[in-house]
Amino acid sequence: MAVQNPTARRHEAQGGPPLGPLALVFTALFVAGLAAGIVMAGGATFPSPFGGADATDDIAAYFRDHTDAVRIAATLQFGASVPLAIYAATASARLHRLGVRAPGATIALAGGLLASGFLALSALLSWTLSRPEVLGQTGVVRAFQTLAFATGGPGHVVALGLLVAGVAVPGLLAGLLPRGLALGGLVLAALAELSTLTLLFDGAAILLPIARFGGLLWLIAAGFLLPRHRSDPRVRARTGAPHPEETRA
């Protein structure tokens, strides 16, 4: 009977938290923040930053009338940024352990940390808009609301696309993920990068929810399917690599 190498067992134990549940946690927190904000505000949604100067008073009124909804939503959104950062760090380490030496693993880490940072900054800006000392200054409210959208919208989504691409590319080239899933990740990553156009054209904002929620679902799937080690039967099936026992024959 084969005896597992103690060093191998130790490396396996240091593989970090499971990616799938991490992705579920930060997705659940993010969606809960959106849902809680809408429910507590009586169905009113976070105001669009694209209204003209005449919308400033209505935007300020939203934050004055729904301070609790804004505060709870911002807190949950801030909470979601933490497991997202852990996911990025764990996915990058997993890719390195799987033998990926291309920049993909580092791109995933950089993109994930940026996405987490932008999401946290957007949440803190939104939380600031629940403070009574800020709400009395209409111009300040409009400025903070625009910054919260810019950081939590294009800023977060573009960086999230880098995280998806950083996992999808080595997942495709090294056979670590099913081909269809990896190609779908590349499409979502491209849409996420194209959402940069939101900064130039208001209509491009339609790309934000597609890339955001598509990216979150993709990260959940990739988290459950990305193997922990190269000897995983799924990897051998995709790459045609022989079983370790066969290489000793």
KELUMDREN-907747 format. One record per residue (C-alpha): x, y, z; residue number from 1; residue in three letters. Coordinates in nm, 3 decimals. Example, Ala and Ser with C-alpha at 12.3 -4.5 7.8 and 13.67 -1.06 7.14 Angstrom:
BEGIN
+---------+---------+---------+-----+-----+
!       X !       Y !       Z !   n ! res !
+---------+---------+---------+-----+-----+
!   1.230 !  -0.450 !   0.780 !   1 ! ALA !
!   1.367 !  -0.106 !   0.714 !   2 ! SER !
+---------+---------+---------+-----+-----+
//
This chain:
BEGIN
+---------+---------+---------+-----+-----+
!       X !       Y !       Z !   n ! res !
+---------+---------+---------+-----+-----+
!   0.000 !   0.000 !   0.000 !   1 ! MET !
!   0.135 !   0.343 !  -0.100 !   2 ! ALA !
!   0.218 !   0.580 !   0.184 !   3 ! VAL !
!   0.154 !   0.947 !   0.119 !   4 ! GLN !
!   0.456 !   1.173 !   0.158 !   5 ! ASN !
!   0.422 !   1.386 !   0.477 !   6 ! PRO !
!   0.549 !   1.687 !   0.283 !   7 ! THR !
!   0.278 !   1.638 !   0.022 !   8 ! ALA !
!   0.015 !   1.620 !   0.296 !   9 ! ARG !
!   0.149 !   1.942 !   0.447 !  10 ! ARG !
!   0.142 !   2.123 !   0.112 !  11 ! HIS !
!  -0.215 !   2.003 !   0.055 !  12 ! GLU !
!  -0.320 !   2.134 !   0.397 !  13 ! ALA !
!  -0.168 !   2.472 !   0.315 !  14 ! GLN !
!  -0.372 !   2.503 !  -0.004 !  15 ! GLY !
!  -0.587 !   2.778 !   0.146 !  16 ! GLY !
!  -0.964 !   2.802 !   0.187 !  17 ! PRO !
!  -1.188 !   2.638 !  -0.076 !  18 ! PRO !
!  -1.254 !   2.876 !  -0.364 !  19 ! LEU !
!  -1.614 !   2.776 !  -0.436 !  20 ! GLY !
!  -1.755 !   2.860 !  -0.091 !  21 ! PRO !
!  -1.550 !   3.182 !  -0.085 !  22 ! LEU !
!  -1.710 !   3.290 !  -0.412 !  23 ! ALA !
!  -2.054 !   3.203 !  -0.274 !  24 ! LEU !
!  -1.991 !   3.412 !   0.037 !  25 ! VAL !
!  -1.883 !   3.731 !  -0.138 !  26 ! PHE !
!  -2.158 !   3.694 !  -0.399 !  27 ! THR !
!  -2.419 !   3.642 !  -0.127 !  28 ! ALA !
!  -2.297 !   3.946 !   0.067 !  29 ! LEU !
!  -2.296 !   4.164 !  -0.243 !  30 ! PHE !
!  -2.644 !   4.057 !  -0.354 !  31 ! VAL !
!  -2.774 !   4.089 !   0.003 !  32 ! ALA !
!  -2.648 !   4.447 !   0.011 !  33 ! GLY !
!  -2.836 !   4.531 !  -0.308 !  34 ! LEU !
!  -3.152 !   4.357 !  -0.192 !  35 ! ALA !
!  -3.146 !   4.505 !   0.157 !  36 ! ALA !
!  -3.098 !   4.855 !   0.019 !  37 ! GLY !
!  -3.396 !   4.823 !  -0.216 !  38 ! ILE !
!  -3.627 !   4.658 !   0.039 !  39 ! VAL !
!  -3.544 !   4.902 !   0.319 !  40 ! MET !
!  -3.588 !   5.195 !   0.080 !  41 ! ALA !
!  -3.939 !   5.077 !  -0.010 !  42 ! GLY !
!  -3.841 !   4.967 !  -0.358 !  43 ! GLY !
!  -3.640 !   5.275 !  -0.446 !  44 ! ALA !
!  -3.308 !   5.196 !  -0.613 !  45 ! THR !
!  -2.970 !   5.365 !  -0.583 !  46 ! PHE !
!  -3.003 !   5.681 !  -0.796 !  47 ! PRO !
!  -2.833 !   5.700 !  -1.133 !  48 ! SER !
!  -2.535 !   5.936 !  -1.158 !  49 ! PRO !
!  -2.624 !   6.022 !  -1.518 !  50 ! PHE !
!  -2.900 !   6.270 !  -1.442 !  51 ! GLY !
!  -2.837 !   6.633 !  -1.521 !  52 ! GLY !
!  -2.798 !   6.917 !  -1.274 !  53 ! ALA !
!  -3.175 !   6.920 !  -1.219 !  54 ! ASP !
!  -3.150 !   6.570 !  -1.066 !  55 ! ALA !
!  -2.920 !   6.682 !  -0.784 !  56 ! THR !
!  -3.202 !   6.766 !  -0.543 !  57 ! ASP !
!  -3.376 !   6.431 !  -0.606 !  58 ! ASP !
!  -3.050 !   6.244 !  -0.547 !  59 ! ILE !
!  -2.989 !   6.429 !  -0.220 !  60 ! ALA !
!  -3.348 !   6.358 !  -0.114 !  61 ! ALA !
!  -3.297 !   5.984 !  -0.171 !  62 ! TYR !
!  -3.001 !   5.972 !   0.067 !  63 ! PHE !
!  -3.177 !   6.189 !   0.327 !  64 ! ARG !
!  -3.489 !   5.971 !   0.320 !  65 ! ASP !
!  -3.316 !   5.631 !   0.323 !  66 ! HIS !
!  -3.013 !   5.667 !   0.549 !  67 ! THR !
!  -3.062 !   5.325 !   0.715 !  68 ! ASP !
!  -3.096 !   5.149 !   0.379 !  69 ! ALA !
!  -2.781 !   5.318 !   0.249 !  70 ! VAL !
!  -2.585 !   5.233 !   0.565 !  71 ! ARG !
!  -2.684 !   4.864 !   0.568 !  72 ! ILE !
!  -2.623 !   4.821 !   0.197 !  73 ! ALA !
!  -2.281 !   4.987 !   0.226 !  74 ! ALA !
!  -2.184 !   4.767 !   0.522 !  75 ! THR !
!  -2.273 !   4.446 !   0.339 !  76 ! LEU !
!  -2.091 !   4.566 !   0.028 !  77 ! GLN !
!  -1.783 !   4.642 !   0.234 !  78 ! PHE !
!  -1.807 !   4.297 !   0.388 !  79 ! GLY !
!  -1.817 !   4.139 !   0.041 !  80 ! ALA !
!  -1.482 !   4.294 !  -0.045 !  81 ! SER !
!  -1.301 !   4.081 !   0.215 !  82 ! VAL !
!  -1.376 !   3.729 !   0.080 !  83 ! PRO !
!  -1.314 !   3.865 !  -0.271 !  84 ! LEU !
!  -0.959 !   3.959 !  -0.174 !  85 ! ALA !
!  -0.909 !   3.617 !  -0.011 !  86 ! ILE !
!  -1.041 !   3.448 !  -0.326 !  87 ! TYR !
!  -0.791 !   3.636 !  -0.543 !  88 ! ALA !
!  -0.497 !   3.547 !  -0.318 !  89 ! ALA !
!  -0.602 !   3.182 !  -0.291 !  90 ! THR !
!  -0.667 !   3.144 !  -0.667 !  91 ! ALA !
!  -0.328 !   3.294 !  -0.749 !  92 ! SER !
!  -0.151 !   3.060 !  -0.506 !  93 ! ALA !
!  -0.348 !   2.763 !  -0.642 !  94 ! ARG !
!  -0.245 !   2.844 !  -1.001 !  95 ! LEU !
!   0.120 !   2.870 !  -0.898 !  96 ! HIS !
!   0.095 !   2.536 !  -0.719 !  97 ! ARG !
!  -0.057 !   2.384 !  -1.032 !  98 ! LEU !
!   0.254 !   2.482 !  -1.223 !  99 ! GLY !
!   0.135 !   2.802 !  -1.392 ! 100 ! VAL !
!   0.439 !   3.022 !  -1.447 ! 101 ! ARG !
!   0.280 !   3.261 !  -1.698 ! 102 ! ALA !
!   0.158 !   3.607 !  -1.582 ! 103 ! PRO !
!  -0.201 !   3.481 !  -1.549 ! 104 ! GLY !
!  -0.171 !   3.397 !  -1.180 ! 105 ! ALA !
!  -0.026 !   3.738 !  -1.099 ! 106 ! THR !
!  -0.290 !   3.912 !  -1.313 ! 107 ! ILE !
!  -0.559 !   3.727 !  -1.120 ! 108 ! ALA !
!  -0.410 !   3.844 !  -0.790 ! 109 ! LEU !
!  -0.371 !   4.205 !  -0.905 ! 110 ! ALA !
!  -0.718 !   4.216 !  -1.058 ! 111 ! GLY !
!  -0.882 !   4.059 !  -0.755 ! 112 ! GLY !
!  -0.713 !   4.293 !  -0.508 ! 113 ! LEU !
!  -0.803 !   4.595 !  -0.721 ! 114 ! LEU !
!  -1.164 !   4.474 !  -0.751 ! 115 ! ALA !
!  -1.180 !   4.424 !  -0.375 ! 116 ! SER !
!  -1.027 !   4.765 !  -0.309 ! 117 ! GLY !
!  -1.262 !   4.949 !  -0.546 ! 118 ! PHE !
!  -1.562 !   4.769 !  -0.396 ! 119 ! LEU !
!  -1.453 !   4.861 !  -0.043 ! 120 ! ALA !
!  -1.392 !   5.224 !  -0.143 ! 121 ! LEU !
!  -1.734 !   5.245 !  -0.309 ! 122 ! SER !
!  -1.894 !   5.103 !   0.007 ! 123 ! ALA !
!  -1.717 !   5.356 !   0.229 ! 124 ! LEU !
!  -1.821 !   5.642 !   0.002 ! 125 ! LEU !
!  -2.180 !   5.518 !   0.016 ! 126 ! SER !
!  -2.161 !   5.487 !   0.394 ! 127 ! TRP !
!  -2.044 !   5.849 !   0.408 ! 128 ! THR !
!  -2.367 !   5.943 !   0.230 ! 129 ! LEU !
!  -2.564 !   5.810 !   0.528 ! 130 ! SER !
!  -2.406 !   6.063 !   0.764 ! 131 ! ARG !
!  -2.632 !   6.357 !   0.861 ! 132 ! PRO !
!  -2.343 !   6.605 !   0.859 ! 133 ! GLU !
!  -2.288 !   6.531 !   0.490 ! 134 ! VAL !
!  -2.649 !   6.518 !   0.375 ! 135 ! LEU !
!  -2.705 !   6.889 !   0.434 ! 136 ! GLY !
!  -2.464 !   6.976 !   0.153 ! 137 ! GLN !
!  -2.634 !   6.891 !  -0.176 ! 138 ! THR !
!  -2.326 !   6.944 !  -0.393 ! 139 ! GLY !
!  -2.115 !   6.720 !  -0.170 ! 140 ! VAL !
!  -2.381 !   6.447 !  -0.181 ! 141 ! VAL !
!  -2.380 !   6.453 !  -0.562 ! 142 ! ARG !
!  -2.000 !   6.437 !  -0.574 ! 143 ! ALA !
!  -1.980 !   6.142 !  -0.332 ! 144 ! PHE !
!  -2.261 !   5.959 !  -0.514 ! 145 ! GLN !
!  -2.076 !   5.995 !  -0.844 ! 146 ! THR !
!  -1.753 !   5.869 !  -0.687 ! 147 ! LEU !
!  -1.936 !   5.573 !  -0.530 ! 148 ! ALA !
!  -2.070 !   5.479 !  -0.874 ! 149 ! PHE !
!  -1.736 !   5.525 !  -1.050 ! 150 ! ALA !
!  -1.546 !   5.308 !  -0.802 ! 151 ! THR !
!  -1.816 !   5.043 !  -0.754 ! 152 ! GLY !
!  -1.915 !   5.044 !  -1.121 ! 153 ! GLY !
!  -1.641 !   5.072 !  -1.386 ! 154 ! PRO !
!  -1.356 !   5.062 !  -1.135 ! 155 ! GLY !
!  -1.470 !   4.741 !  -0.967 ! 156 ! HIS !
!  -1.601 !   4.565 !  -1.279 ! 157 ! VAL !
!  -1.295 !   4.629 !  -1.497 ! 158 ! VAL !
!  -1.069 !   4.494 !  -1.221 ! 159 ! ALA !
!  -1.303 !   4.196 !  -1.170 ! 160 ! LEU !
!  -1.255 !   4.121 !  -1.538 ! 161 ! GLY !
!  -0.881 !   4.097 !  -1.481 ! 162 ! LEU !
!  -0.940 !   3.842 !  -1.205 ! 163 ! LEU !
!  -1.162 !   3.635 !  -1.434 ! 164 ! VAL !
!  -0.914 !   3.657 !  -1.723 ! 165 ! ALA !
!  -0.621 !   3.571 !  -1.495 ! 166 ! GLY !
!  -0.790 !   3.243 !  -1.400 ! 167 ! VAL !
!  -0.953 !   3.169 !  -1.736 ! 168 ! ALA !
!  -0.643 !   3.196 !  -1.956 ! 169 ! VAL !
!  -0.425 !   2.944 !  -1.769 ! 170 ! PRO !
!  -0.739 !   2.741 !  -1.707 ! 171 ! GLY !
!  -0.778 !   2.711 !  -2.084 ! 172 ! LEU !
!  -0.414 !   2.675 !  -2.189 ! 173 ! LEU !
!  -0.318 !   2.428 !  -1.916 ! 174 ! ALA !
!  -0.645 !   2.235 !  -1.925 ! 175 ! GLY !
!  -0.725 !   2.321 !  -1.565 ! 176 ! LEU !
!  -1.086 !   2.417 !  -1.640 ! 177 ! LEU !
!  -1.346 !   2.282 !  -1.883 ! 178 ! PRO !
!  -1.291 !   2.447 !  -2.220 ! 179 ! ARG !
!  -1.642 !   2.595 !  -2.240 ! 180 ! GLY !
!  -1.612 !   2.752 !  -1.896 ! 181 ! LEU !
!  -1.269 !   2.898 !  -1.972 ! 182 ! ALA !
!  -1.387 !   3.046 !  -2.303 ! 183 ! LEU !
!  -1.695 !   3.189 !  -2.132 ! 184 ! GLY !
!  -1.465 !   3.354 !  -1.878 ! 185 ! GLY !
!  -1.267 !   3.518 !  -2.157 ! 186 ! LEU !
!  -1.588 !   3.661 !  -2.306 ! 187 ! VAL !
!  -1.698 !   3.797 !  -1.968 ! 188 ! LEU !
!  -1.352 !   3.944 !  -1.909 ! 189 ! ALA !
!  -1.369 !   4.122 !  -2.246 ! 190 ! ALA !
!  -1.711 !   4.266 !  -2.161 ! 191 ! LEU !
!  -1.576 !   4.381 !  -1.825 ! 192 ! ALA !
!  -1.289 !   4.565 !  -1.991 ! 193 ! GLU !
!  -1.527 !   4.720 !  -2.245 ! 194 ! LEU !
!  -1.732 !   4.860 !  -1.957 ! 195 ! SER !
!  -1.454 !   5.121 !  -1.930 ! 196 ! THR !
!  -1.653 !   5.297 !  -2.205 ! 197 ! LEU !
!  -1.908 !   5.388 !  -1.936 ! 198 ! THR !
!  -1.672 !   5.671 !  -1.845 ! 199 ! LEU !
!  -1.723 !   5.813 !  -2.196 ! 200 ! LEU !
!  -2.073 !   5.701 !  -2.299 ! 201 ! PHE !
!  -2.364 !   5.667 !  -2.057 ! 202 ! ASP !
!  -2.519 !   5.391 !  -2.269 ! 203 ! GLY !
!  -2.220 !   5.163 !  -2.213 ! 204 ! ALA !
!  -2.335 !   5.125 !  -1.850 ! 205 ! ALA !
!  -2.550 !   4.831 !  -1.968 ! 206 ! ILE !
!  -2.228 !   4.628 !  -1.976 ! 207 ! LEU !
!  -2.174 !   4.672 !  -1.602 ! 208 ! LEU !
!  -2.444 !   4.436 !  -1.466 ! 209 ! PRO !
!  -2.375 !   4.180 !  -1.742 ! 210 ! ILE !
!  -2.003 !   4.165 !  -1.666 ! 211 ! ALA !
!  -2.050 !   4.198 !  -1.288 ! 212 ! ARG !
!  -2.308 !   3.926 !  -1.227 ! 213 ! PHE !
!  -2.177 !   3.708 !  -1.508 ! 214 ! GLY !
!  -1.831 !   3.737 !  -1.355 ! 215 ! GLY !
!  -1.957 !   3.648 !  -1.007 ! 216 ! LEU !
!  -2.133 !   3.335 !  -1.137 ! 217 ! LEU !
!  -1.822 !   3.241 !  -1.335 ! 218 ! TRP !
!  -1.598 !   3.275 !  -1.030 ! 219 ! LEU !
!  -1.831 !   3.047 !  -0.834 ! 220 ! ILE !
!  -1.815 !   2.780 !  -1.105 ! 221 ! ALA !
!  -1.438 !   2.815 !  -1.148 ! 222 ! ALA !
!  -1.392 !   2.801 !  -0.771 ! 223 ! GLY !
!  -1.556 !   2.460 !  -0.753 ! 224 ! PHE !
!  -1.392 !   2.321 !  -1.069 ! 225 ! LEU !
!  -1.033 !   2.448 !  -1.041 ! 226 ! LEU !
!  -0.834 !   2.146 !  -0.914 ! 227 ! PRO !
!  -0.610 !   2.155 !  -0.610 ! 228 ! ARG !
!  -0.333 !   1.948 !  -0.770 ! 229 ! HIS !
!  -0.213 !   1.835 !  -1.110 ! 230 ! ARG !
!  -0.285 !   1.469 !  -1.038 ! 231 ! SER !
!  -0.659 !   1.542 !  -1.026 ! 232 ! ASP !
!  -0.830 !   1.298 !  -1.269 ! 233 ! PRO !
!  -1.019 !   1.589 !  -1.429 ! 234 ! ARG !
!  -0.691 !   1.754 !  -1.533 ! 235 ! VAL !
!  -0.554 !   1.430 !  -1.676 ! 236 ! ARG !
!  -0.876 !   1.385 !  -1.873 ! 237 ! ALA !
!  -0.851 !   1.734 !  -2.026 ! 238 ! ARG !
!  -0.480 !   1.727 !  -2.103 ! 239 ! THR !
!  -0.431 !   1.360 !  -2.185 ! 240 ! GLY !
!  -0.158 !   1.334 !  -1.920 ! 241 ! ALA !
!  -0.084 !   0.981 !  -1.795 ! 242 ! PRO !
!  -0.167 !   0.868 !  -1.444 ! 243 ! HIS !
!   0.132 !   0.905 !  -1.207 ! 244 ! PRO !
!   0.141 !   0.527 !  -1.170 ! 245 ! GLU !
!   0.171 !   0.490 !  -1.548 ! 246 ! GLU !
!   0.480 !   0.709 !  -1.561 ! 247 ! THR !
!   0.659 !   0.475 !  -1.323 ! 248 ! ARG !
!   0.600 !   0.169 !  -1.539 ! 249 ! ALA !
+---------+---------+---------+-----+-----+
//
